[in-house]
Structure formats: structure tokens, C-alpha cells
Amino acid sequence: MSVDEDTANHGRLLGTVRGPQDVKRMSAEQLDILAAEIRDFLIAKVSRTGGHVGPNLGVVELTLAMHRVFDSPRDRLLFDTGHQAYVHKILTGRQDGFDRLRQRGGLSGYPSQAESEHDLVENSHASTALSYADGLAKAYALRGEQRSVVAVVGDGALTGGMCWEALNNIATAGNSLVIVVNDNGRSYSPTIGGLADHLSSLRLNPGYEKVLDTVKDALGSTPLVGRPMYEVLHAVKKGIKDAVAPQAMFEDLGIKYVGPVDGHDLEAVESALRAAKNFGGPVIVHAVTRKGYGYRPAEEDEADCLHGPGGAFDVETGKLVAAPSVKWTHVFADELVAIADERPDVVGITAAMAEPTGIAKLARKHPGRVYDVGIAEQHAATSAAGLALGGLHPVVAVYATFLNRAFDQVLLDVAMHKLPVTFVLDRAGITGPDGPSHYGIWDMAVFGVVPGLRIAAPRDAATLREELREAVAVDDGPTIVRFPTGTVAADLPALRRVGPVDVLAESPRTDVLLVAVGSFGHLGMEVAARVAEQGYGVTVVDPRWVRPVPAELLELAAGHRLVVTVEDGVRVGGVGDALAQAMRDADVRVPLRDLGVPADWHPHGTRAQILADLGLTAQDVARDVTGWISRLDAEPVEPVSLPAGGSAQN
Ligand SMILES: Cc1ncc(C[n+]2csc(CCOP(=O)(O)OP(=O)(O)O)c2C)c(N)n1
């Protein structure tokens, strides 16, 4: 039976759900059917658009229970990371949006205030929900408002330090607050670390099944809710505490613990949530779930339980429909292994993203030389500093958007100590369907201010290999190598090299110096060809190393009438800004125009769509360049450097 037929046959109940009140009315039998329909719906829809299918299949019952026990939006339901909020979206009137999930103008893949009053925070970076919840609970307590605050957090997100800072404060504050730990044992791959070991020992304990039965029996025979119910649960837990000890960890923090409950047993989850709701203090409900539950290709996907296929996938197999292509990530992964084969001091670090960043390849080749630190980018940076102090050269592979978290660690712990750590930033620039918080557009600006940090932006596979090697050869300070998402650009050989700068195109006329940063090399070539048709000569260069600004770039700038920079990052503090400043300092009086990404929140869509919206296509840039240079012709002025902070747009 196809999923479409399945949906047609069984989607009737789901079709009646327009808001949380509709699931509150349903009988146990109806809810069972509804859960199955939601799974069919998720698989049918997400298989066409791509998205976080595995995590959402795992929280169907959890989310149903939350909406039955609590009263959203008056009660506040928070989903840590937010990638598992699809079921919540389905139950809060957004079913129709799933045809255009993560597509331009369509439903966001994360909670979105613009979409619904049921979405309070716009997250996607992990481990923040407990801090939001702490603040909300304090605010409601102070204002005397009776509202429940519920935060769902995965065992993966729980490896993030913010969660532990939050738990510490939640315990001290003592406000009423429910923390649902969605424990599926996995981040992308199995969750690592001491906490994960605790949780998995609980899951693997032979007494576990018995525990679930005992909890269920207790709930079934206890008609009361509220504190008495909690006491029952508590007593049950205390009774089994000697057999399964890890929950003591939470109680030692001063937070009451309920569980473990079978996260796919709706009745059990509901009972636990009702008890927690009425307890009157902070409570952790420990729900054990299975990522990808109910969909075999996800359950059996060893790599990541179909965590988040990037595009459409085949429903029968779970395999991506698009033909495989060579991604930037693959080029990095292969070259890193080659470097590590030659250099035993090179080690890798990942923050729970071994497969997505490609560093898993190094782990397979050289087990013991890659450290997965959990969702802990700050720790990754300072731990890398420690590894460097210990005589190694760590390569920290993260998505560009996530390194923002570790600014202080990169600045002081790594750079101030002049430590040789290479940060490899995948998914830099405009990424696309994951939307504003996943755009890797801040790195060159944010880390550009770090003294002694060098930043490389390769334009193709050959320069990625080369610049990675140059980066790990630096032994007196940190380096960043940043590249975009998707299929790697075709190799674009240089005509010649001046210092670190590659000259990609030249003309007898030296009207415009076009500085094409990173993957914009190809765009630069097309712009040069278009502008040449208007009779102007364009020199296209790729600086390769954008920070510090190469002195050779200043010399090249001085030999042209106009400098134009184009970069896949925010304009404020970006490569163009830095070059303008360096030109002012060197008294190079050539006008400069900087094209890039405005420092703003850009919506989700494909990378190509968003770049087109921002005027970052060859056609747009060529039109801009032609306009600027022809204006210089029309109004010949003594070229002057632009004033400080001279761009009107940010
Ligand atoms: C700060 C940060 N680093 C990395 C990620 C990438 N990421 C998204 S989901 C995820 C795993 C989350 O695991 P868990 O919280 O257990 O949720 P599950 O998907 O297993 O339901 C990771 C590492 C992120 N969102 N935020």
C-alpha cells in the first residue's frame, strides 16, 4: 500500500484536528488511530520536501499528550532545538502548510512566531529551551499568573552546557515547571558522554521493562492526580531506585523526577504529565522514545534514524531521490584524512555532527583521533585549545552558524594563546531551507575581529584542499576555513597568484577590481564577461585568505578605478568592510562598493532563491558594477576613499 492510499484511507480523523481542543476530546481508541495517521502524514509530506522526519516520528505520542494535558497557548510549550515541532504544528492548525514545508513562503522547519500563537520562541540552535523556561516560570511567578511552562528537551540537546546552567537555576528557583526529557539515545548518531551513558544504562537495564510495567500499573490503579499521584510515582521510583540508579542524578540537582515512562504509551505519558503539572515545583518527566518510531527505514537507519533528509526521499527505502553529487563536505573529509595520514598530530573534534561535517571519515580511518564532545561548541573550542597546548593540531568541524556560540572561547582561549587550532566551517553563507537561524553569514564578520586569526574562503575543491593544508600548517595561531553548503563548484584555475591572492581574470583595461570571495569565484567570472560587453575591463581576484586583508589586495586595488567586493556573509564587518578600512589606512583612494548579505533575518527558501532576493546573482552584480563604473565615467571625480562606515545599507 502506498503512503498516499494510506493517508486517504486513514486520514479522516487527522482532518478533523484544527486545534489542540480537538485532540482533548478524543477517546483512547481514536488517539491510537490519530497517532498512526500523523505518522502517515509526516512520512508522506516530508518525503516530498525533506526535513526532520526521524525526530518527529519519535514524539507523536509525547506531543499529543502535551496538548491534551496542557492548554496551549496559555500554557507555554517549548521544544528545544525546535526540529521536532512538526507534530505540534500539525496539532495547532498548520496541516495545510506541510505541502510547502521549508520552501520559500511555506511552513518553517522550526517554531515560528509568525506562523502561530502556539510558537513562542524561534529556536533551532540546541539547548536553549530550559533557559527560556526558567525565565518564563520566574516571570509568571512574579506576575502572579497561573500558567504552566513545559519544555521538551532531547538527550542530545541535554549534552549542551546551557541545559545544565538552566537546570541549576531551575532547581534553585523552585518554580513550577515541567521538563520532558525525550530520551531516544541519539543526537544525529548515538548521544555520547557521561549523561548519555547514565541514560542508556537506565534504558538497557534488565529491570527497565519491569519499571515501565510498574509505573503503568501504579498509574492505572490511582484515580487521583496532583501531588498524591506524584507521590505514588515518586514512591514507585524510590522503590526501584536501587535497581536503576541514574535518576538519582536529577534528584541530586534538586529537581523531582518522574519516570522512566514509555514515550510511545500515550496514557502513561499523559498520566506522568498530569502529575508533573500539579506538583507545584520543577519536575523532570523522563520519556523513553525511539527515533523514527513506526517507520522502518528510519528506525533501521544506523547513521541517524533519518534525522533530517535534506530533500525528497523514497518512502519505501528512505533514500534520497536526488542523484548523489560531490559536496564541499566530501572534499574536506577526504583531504582531512589524507592530511591526518601524514601528520599524526592532527586530530578532529565535532560537536555531535560527525557525519554531517564529514569528520566521521577521519574517525573511521583513525579511531581514537576524533572527539565527539556532544552539542557543546564552546567546550569544543576550549578543549581544542587544550589539545593544542598538549602538542596536537585540532581541526574543529562545525557548521558556521554554530561557531557563533563559541566566540569568547575562540577569542581568548584559543587566539589570545596563539594556539594552532583550525576551525572548519561547513554550511557557511546562505544555506537555504533551514532559515534565518541556520544561515552561516556571521562568521567572517564576527571572527574577523579576532586578533591573529586567519580566515580562508576556498572557491572550489582544489582551493579547499589547498587552503585546508595551508591552515593546518599554521602553527602560531588559529585558522578558519569556511565553505558553503551543497555541491562543490567546478574547479576554477587561476591565471596567476600574487601573494595569497589568485587572479582569475584580467583585461587590458583595469577599470574594475572585482574581489570575489569564496564560492563567488564563478559568479565573478560571469560578471566580468557581462561587464566586458559594456566596454569595461574587469580584473577578477579571489583573495583566498580574507583575514588579515592581504597587502597584495591593496596594491591591486590601487591599480584600478573602482573596487567591488562580493561575499556570502554579512556586509557589516565583512570582507568588503575590512578591505575598505585597510584601503583608508593605506591611503588608497579608490572608491569601493561592497556587496553581500544585509545584517537581517532572511527567510527560508533555496540558496539560489535567497541569493537572488539579495541581488547576489551574476546578472544583478554585473548591472550594479556597470552602473557604478559608468557613473564614474559620467562624473569624473578625483577618486576618494569612502568615509568610515560609509555604506547606507547594512
Ligand atoms: C548549538 C547546536 N549545535 C548543533 C546542532 C545540530 N543539531 C540539530 S538536532 C541535533 C541532535 C539533537 O538531538 P536530540 O536533542 O536528542 O533530539 P532528537 O533529534 O534525537 O530528537 C543536533 C546536533 C544544533 N541544532 N544546535
The ligand as an SDF file (V2000), in Angstrom:
LIG
                    3D

 26 27  0  0  0  0  0  0  0  0999 V2000
   24.0930   24.5200   19.0200 C   0  0  0  0  0  0  0  0  0  0  0  0
   23.7090   23.4410   18.0490 C   0  0  0  0  0  0  0  0  0  0  0  0
   24.6410   22.5700   17.6190 N   0  0  0  0  0  0  0  0  0  0  0  0
   24.2910   21.5940   16.7540 C   0  0  0  0  0  0  0  0  0  0  0  0
   23.0190   21.4840   16.2900 C   0  0  0  0  0  0  0  0  0  0  0  0
   22.6670   20.4550   15.2330 C   0  0  0  0  0  0  0  0  0  0  0  0
   21.6510   19.5070   15.7270 N   0  0  0  0  0  0  0  0  0  0  0  0
   20.3660   19.6180   15.4140 C   0  0  0  0  0  0  0  0  0  0  0  0
   19.4100   18.4500   16.1120 S   0  0  0  0  0  0  0  0  0  0  0  0
   20.7610   17.7150   16.8150 C   0  0  0  0  0  0  0  0  0  0  0  0
   20.5870   16.4750   17.6260 C   0  0  0  0  0  0  0  0  0  0  0  0
   19.5780   16.7020   18.6900 C   0  0  0  0  0  0  0  0  0  0  0  0
   19.4320   15.5210   19.4350 O   0  0  0  0  0  0  0  0  0  0  0  0
   18.2600   15.4560   20.4900 P   0  0  0  0  0  0  0  0  0  0  0  0
   18.1810   16.7210   21.2520 O   0  0  0  0  0  0  0  0  0  0  0  0
   18.4350   14.2160   21.2730 O   0  0  0  0  0  0  0  0  0  0  0  0
   16.9510   15.3840   19.6130 O   0  0  0  0  0  0  0  0  0  0  0  0
   16.4550   14.2030   18.6500 P   0  0  0  0  0  0  0  0  0  0  0  0
   16.7320   14.6650   17.2540 O   0  0  0  0  0  0  0  0  0  0  0  0
   17.2090   12.9570   18.9790 O   0  0  0  0  0  0  0  0  0  0  0  0
   15.0070   14.0720   18.9070 O   0  0  0  0  0  0  0  0  0  0  0  0
   21.9220   18.4160   16.5180 C   0  0  0  0  0  0  0  0  0  0  0  0
   23.2770   18.0410   16.9600 C   0  0  0  0  0  0  0  0  0  0  0  0
   22.0880   22.4360   16.7630 C   0  0  0  0  0  0  0  0  0  0  0  0
   20.8260   22.4300   16.3410 N   0  0  0  0  0  0  0  0  0  0  0  0
   22.4500   23.3760   17.6410 N   0  0  0  0  0  0  0  0  0  0  0  0
  1  2  1  0
  2  3  1  0
  2 26  2  0
  3  4  2  0
  4  5  1  0
  5  6  1  0
  5 24  2  0
  6  7  1  0
  7  8  2  0
  7 22  1  0
  8  9  1  0
  9 10  1  0
 10 11  1  0
 10 22  2  0
 11 12  1  0
 12 13  1  0
 13 14  1  0
 14 15  2  0
 14 16  1  0
 14 17  1  0
 17 18  1  0
 18 19  2  0
 18 20  1  0
 18 21  1  0
 22 23  1  0
 24 25  1  0
 24 26  1  0
M  CHG  1   7   1
M  END
$$$$
